[in-house]
Every structure is written in C-alpha cells, then in structure tokens.
C-alpha cells in the first residue's frame, strides 16, 4: 500500500530540535514497518521549499536556498517522488466541486487529487482536521502511525 507524506511531516524531520521531530521520524518508520511505501508529489517539494526558505519570523525555517537544497537531497532518497500529470487537474476540479472547497484549502484538495490519481490510499499528516472532509482517503496522524494495519 501507498502513503503520501505531507509537507509538515518532512519539515519536522529536518528540524531535530522541533518537539515533533521524533514523532515524525517514528511515524515514517512505523509506516514502512507496516509495509507502506512512502511517497510525495511535487507539490510537497514546492511547499517544503517555501516554508524552509521563509524567514523564521514569518513561520518559516529561515534556511538559505543552498541549505534547503541539501535538506531536500537528504530527504529524497527516503521517499519516492511521483510525477505531476495532467489528469490531476481534472481530479482536482472534481474534488473542489464535490467538497465545496474554498480559499487556501484548494492546496490540500490538490494533494487529495494527486492521491486519487496515483491510487494512494493514506496520508501521513500533522494536519488531520484539514483533510477530514475527504472520505476517499485515510488520514493518519503521526502519533497514530504505529496503529496502521499491515499493508497487503
């Protein structure tokens, strides 16, 4: 089975001093131990870059572009990056219409559309409430990743 790793989990992984760093690392380990393949889509990389390079006072990590690139290079061998495809757009249109998505929530809807297009059943995220409306996917909070059913 497949599990998409959300941006917020990756950001915690690259911040060893963050209070949720260990939870994020253990969650990815638990998913893999249960037989899940950890994946990301390009949007996760874009969001990671945006937060990592944003100033700390603006809720970012304040990293340089070189530091951010090095962090990404360290993460990418641990997750498979799927490609964006044109079919994601059509899925996104359907998702936002079906779920009455508005404002900034369209970005989460795009992740869901990519998941549906790539047949990814699970999402590992610290922002579970943001995805509660999507019955098409299974949202996994990192502190509950050890409860995952074994993948078949």
C-alpha positions in Angstrom: 0.0 0.0 0.0 1.0 3.6 -0.5 1.1 6.5 1.9 1.7 10.1 1.0 3.9 12.0 3.4 2.6 15.6 3.9 5.0 18.6 3.9 4.6 19.2 7.6 6.0 15.8 8.4 9.0 16.4 6.2 9.6 19.8 7.8 9.6 18.2 11.3 12.1 15.6 10.0 14.7 18.3 9.1 14.3 20.1 12.4 15.9 17.9 15.1 15.1 20.5 17.8 11.4 20.5 16.9 9.1 19.0 19.5 7.5 16.7 16.9 10.8 15.6 15.2 10.9 12.2 16.9 7.2 11.6 16.3 7.6 12.4 12.5 10.6 10.0 12.3 8.9 7.2 14.2 5.8 7.6 12.1 7.6 7.1 8.8 9.4 4.2 10.3 6.1 2.7 11.5 4.5 3.1 8.1 7.4 1.3 6.4 7.4 -1.4 9.1 3.7 -2.0 8.3 4.6 -2.4 4.6 3.6 1.0 3.3 5.7 2.7 0.6 6.3 6.4 1.5 5.7 8.8 -1.4 5.5 12.5 -2.1 4.3 14.5 -5.0 6.0 17.7 -6.4 3.6 19.9 -4.5 5.1 18.7 -1.3 8.5 19.6 -2.5 7.3 23.1 -3.5 5.6 23.6 -0.1 8.7 22.4 1.7 10.9 24.9 -0.2 8.5 27.7 0.5 8.5 27.1 4.3 12.1 26.2 4.6 13.3 29.4 2.9 10.7 31.7 4.5 12.0 33.8 7.4 11.6 32.4 10.9 9.5 35.5 11.9 7.1 34.6 9.1 6.7 31.0 10.4 9.4 29.5 8.3 12.7 27.8 8.9 14.9 30.7 7.6 17.2 28.5 5.6 19.2 29.6 2.6 18.4 28.0 -0.8 21.6 26.0 -0.5 20.7 24.7 2.9 17.2 23.9 1.7 18.6 22.0 -1.3 20.8 20.0 1.0 17.9 19.2 3.3 15.8 18.0 0.3 18.7 15.9 -1.1 18.8 14.2 2.3 15.1 13.5 2.3 14.5 12.4 -1.3 16.2 9.1 -1.0 13.8 8.1 1.7 10.6 8.8 -0.3 9.6 8.2 -3.9 8.6 11.4 -5.8 5.7 10.8 -8.1 5.2 13.0 -11.2 2.6 15.5 -11.7 0.2 14.5 -14.5 -2.4 16.4 -16.5 -5.1 14.0 -15.1 -4.5 15.5 -11.6 -6.1 18.8 -12.8 -9.4 17.0 -13.7 -9.4 15.2 -10.4 -8.8 18.5 -8.6 -11.7 20.1 -10.3 -14.0 17.3 -9.2 -12.6 17.3 -5.6 -13.2 21.0 -5.1 -16.7 20.8 -6.6 -17.7 17.7 -4.6 -16.4 19.1 -1.3 -17.2 22.8 -1.7 -13.5 23.7 -1.2 -12.7 27.4 -0.8 -9.7 29.6 -0.2 -6.4 28.2 0.9 -8.0 24.8 1.2 -7.6 24.3 -2.5 -3.9 23.3 -1.9 -5.0 20.4 0.3 -7.6 19.5 -2.3 -4.8 19.2 -4.9 -2.9 16.8 -2.7 -6.1 14.7 -2.5 -6.5 14.9 -6.2 -2.9 13.7 -6.7 -3.6 10.8 -4.3 -6.7 9.8 -6.1 -4.9 9.9 -9.5 -2.0 7.8 -8.2 -4.2 5.4 -6.2 -2.6 6.5 -2.9 -4.9 5.4 0.0 -3.3 7.0 3.0 -2.0 10.4 4.0 0.5 10.9 6.9 0.0 14.5 8.2 0.0 16.6 11.4 -3.0 18.5 9.9 -5.6 15.7 10.0 -8.6 18.1 10.5 -7.7 19.8 7.2 -8.4 16.5 5.4 -11.4 15.3 7.4 -13.9 16.1 4.6 -12.2 13.7 2.2 -13.8 10.3 2.8 -11.9 9.0 -0.3 -8.6 8.8 1.7 -7.4 7.6 5.1 -5.7 10.2 7.1 -3.0 9.0 9.5 -1.8 11.3 12.3 1.9 10.6 13.0 1.4 9.7 16.7 -1.0 7.0 15.5 1.1 5.6 12.7 2.0 2.6 14.8 -1.7 1.6 14.6 -1.6 1.2 10.8 -3.0 -2.1 9.6 -0.3 -4.1 7.8 -0.3 -3.4 4.1 -1.1 -6.3 1.8 
